[in-house]
Amino acid sequence: MKFLSEYRDPALVEQYLQELHRITTKPWTLMEICGGQTHSLVKNGLLDLLPKQITMVHGPGCPVCVTSTGVIDEAIWLSEQPNTILCSFGDMLRVPGSSKSLLQAKADGADVRILYSPLEAVSLAKENPGKEVVFFAVGFETTAPANALSVVQAHKQGVINYSILASHVLVPPAMEAILSDKDNRIDAFLAAGHVCTIMGMEEYYPIAEKYKTPIVVTGFEPVDLLQGILMAVQQLEAGVYKVENQYTRYVQREGNRMAMETINEVFATSDRVWRGIGPIPQSGYEVNKAYEAYNARKKFTIGITPVQENPACISGDIMKGLKKPGQCPHFGKACTPEHPLGAPMVSSEGACAAYYHYATAPELESA
Amino acid sequence: MNTTCPVPRFDFDAITMGHGGGGLLTQRLLQSGVFSVLGNELLNQQHDGASFSLEGKLAFSTDSYVVSPIFFPGGNIGDLAINGTVNDLAMCGAAARYLSLAFIIEEGLKMEQFAAVLQSIGQAAKTAGVQIVTGDTKVVERGKGDQLFINTSGIGVVHRNASIHHQHIRPGDKIILSGKLAAHGIAIMSKRKGLSFETDIVSDTTALNHTVINLVETYGSGIRFLRDPTRGGLASVLNEVAGLTKLGYNLDQKAIPIDPQVEGACEMLGLDPLYVANEGIFVAIVSREIASDFLRTLHQHYNGEHAAIIGEVSTEHAGTVVAKGIAGGHRIISYLAGEQLPRIC
């Protein structure tokens, strides 16, 4: 397929691998931020092919994984209200809340719909004027513009039975939280290509400077990932720390201005609790005051009691790159995709799911 | 649509509870539509069941069809219900002969929709060369079903040359896929409310029996195992057989035929085509000796022109399926826990 096959070209893959093996002289630990990158690395078996000195650890860029139990409980509560339709992206449905998942709520009779675009939720609200339609607006900066646009559209069209449960999280504050952790062992980052397609690269320069850490904005296909790793290792071997862009076919330094304006129209930054990691100041988006009428948290009095995350799940350590899935005593035993202890096991971008589904025995042992 | 099957004429607009009540309305539904499209010597007897004789080893299979939406690009629930059971029998090396057909209809289904489904059933049965010899119609209240559910069961005669059993699979056998992967599942998804997207992708639903029986006739015991990768896709079929045989199954991702549009849609939705449903292809595990001949013959059939050898059975990593990726690395292909759900970004 055009725009796909060329980034999976075995000859290019081989070329980047050879160059990586040639230049790597010291042990380096790199973190890929995005769960999509993690899955591509594991699914394509790239971890086996890297020089032994390079350790890839898997970052927190899986929106499903970092959404806190409390927020999932809020979504479940909303879905169980009479005359309410809760719309969600597909892979949020399996994530366990404190007592059940949205999939279980659906089986119990809640009206939960899987949508691919939040704009479809606005249409659904228009088709069902007697019902409240709530969109579960999760995701990083990538999904924020479309979610914000749904609010703008609903407002323009006078759709008053639509609201969103915003649970957006932001990459740069999470990177800072990881880098300032006393146990941090990350030498360089592969930043998430899709996030930077929206937000550009400006936010990353101060981070690279402050923590003296190379950041390479990287795509998701095998050739992208290997080129991104090569660029990061070249910096590390040379002792420099810059922000570089591997994903030039989509990412521009200034980002997508129109998308950012839509985000700023509807959202304001807010504190956010990350599942497994805890609260990070100013690390999320919430619907701003001007659009409060579309904020499900303001529209409804959501009656849930705060809960503790399941202490057996080490997802925080996994998402901070301190541990790998295979190092969790529950991996593949008490925690499986059918009976997950935490979100990384069920999300399509979760690190534990990637290892569970795709990893070969050597990868699990080296984990 | 092929018009060789008579178009049923109904003098009512929608199915009501009365059409399933067994009384006059049921009779009118059957007389004015079902028999005119599907009628044959056995069905026309209108007995409680069909009586017939068949010689030789028989195969028997059943399946229920609950697809939503009931009309999709490339087909509808009607031809799916015929092809599905015909294909299940073909995977046993059997030529389907007689089918039962049972409808569970949600009250309010438009007659024109029911007529279109019936006509597809008639056409699919004709193409496959099977007769529908017994049936049933039930109507459920609105909200108790999803427009239309169909169950078909079928009886077929196993070809004398067929020797299809997972126990016959040996290390070194080749894994052949008869056509392009994942078209059916993606065609359905493209029309599902909330996920719809613009595409020309059509379902691959088709009857495989003529092709398969021809291959069985020619290659006999060289064909170790056959399976159509419907729900759960290719990955689930291979995991099942890996579990049964305790052998390793190596796939070469590059060799798996897939339409670029389908591949693109899978990328967009975050789905792995290996787990997406198919309705018109089959997996054959054949002996190394016959593999290239088998492939050449398969290429001559209209529903086998894209067939390819996609992997091999080995003694390594017993009980698991391992794919060699495009980039040269390896990954395990495991069972999915549930159904695939489209991802966030």
Interface residues (C-beta under 8 A of the other chain):
Chain A: M1 K2 L4 R8 P10 V13 E14 G36 V42 K43 N44 G45 L46 L47 D48 L49 P63 V64 C87 F89 G90 D91 M92 L93 R94 L103 R113 I114 L115 Y116 E120 L124 V138 G139 F140 T142 T143 H194 P222 V223 T336 P337 E338 V346 S348 E349 Y356 H357 Y358 A359 T360 A361
Chain B: K193 G194 L195 F197 P260 E263 G264 E267 L269 G270 H317 V322 K324 G325 I326 A327 G328 G329 H330 R331 I332 I333 S334 L336 A337 G338 L341 P342 R343 I344 C345
